[in-house]
């Protein structure tokens, strides 16, 4: 039996998998059936490996039609012990999954800004053990309560100089603070007064199950590249413009830190997924500012570059893209992602493994995925690489569906005639604009 949300949608779920028992958990008590002590987590190394392998092998098989399993988003933690010969076979199997479907994600635990634990959802939102310093308090039984997205290009359109930019940024963040506090108040009513979420309010170990005081309130943002183009004359690929972009995101972090002191709540900064917002903001600004607006896309569908990413149609090579975007990951610990959009040819798992080693050990990229565009013929059940308009097996055209990573997770595009939904025009335009590596 499978649970489904309205419209028969599969619930948005994520699972974070370890290849091995992390060192910090080895001596932590483990509890089994009926809450009885069953040793320590270090006693369950073999079970940890078996579970990860079984999950990965099931994902590799695809569903009954041979399509990728879209949920749960499956996220693999890379630690120093993992990227060794001992785990080569397991890590390679995960990269076979990346090569086949592009559905797996990687959490990088190597950077200096990491502690012991970092949990991600597939859309990129994240919890790290950087709140109280206790991984269990910071990452378990809590979550990302709410975030508000700032339209950075609009700030640039209204600003004459750097001082104006930061004055507007203050104003936008003040509005965001008010909205986030209202959303928190409503969440508290749902928990305390309306009895809408009894699962979250049940008692566990002498306290409410959901630790709402450890949940994040976040500033998100979209369109840093276009903000820099409007304000600096160059986009995020330019070193001088990028310095100003880093200054902007650091300023947002400074305000988040001040709010932690003022309110005692957990404020953070994240790269908004902006699956609809990048398109909505772009179209609104096109209407409001006309030719002054700097937009991606075309006259039919305009959009902003997501968060602090390099534009999807940029000619920069993958190593340079990593160097540009890694600067922003330590500043967006509320959530971030790096995309490597792979080409139509079948990716070589060994080459992807080599790239993973380089990203993990030599960069500050915290979370990434190798994204593949896929086509599936609904008529004859053929899965194809790339965005195909005709089935190579039976010749079908109208019932060929596309799959790719919308922003955070792999999703059906909605190209086929029988599709019940699909991507908005801005995301469709961005899909066609993506440069593949």
Secondary structure, 3 states (H helix, E strand, C coil): CCCECHHHCECCCEEEEECCCCHHHCCCEEECHHHCEEEEHHHHHHHHHHHHHHHHHHHHHCCCCCCCCCCCEEEEEECCCCCCHHHHHHHHHHHHHHHHHCCEEEEECCCCCCCCCEEECCCCEEEECCCCCCHHHHHCCCCEEEEEEEEHHHHHHHCCCHHHHHHHHHHHHHHHHHHHHHHHHHHHHHHHCCCCCHHHHCEECCEECCCHHHCEEEEEEECHHHHHHHHHCCCCCCHHHHHHHHHHHHHHHHHHHHHHHHHCCEEEEEECCCCCHHHHHHHHHHHHHHHHCCCEECCCCEECCCCCCCCCCCCCCHHHHHHHHHHHHCCCCCECCEEEEECCCCCCHHHHHHHHHHHHHHCCCCEEEEEECEEEECCCCEEEECCCCCCCCCCCCCCEEEEEECCCCEEECCCCCCCCCCCCHHHHHHHHHCCCC
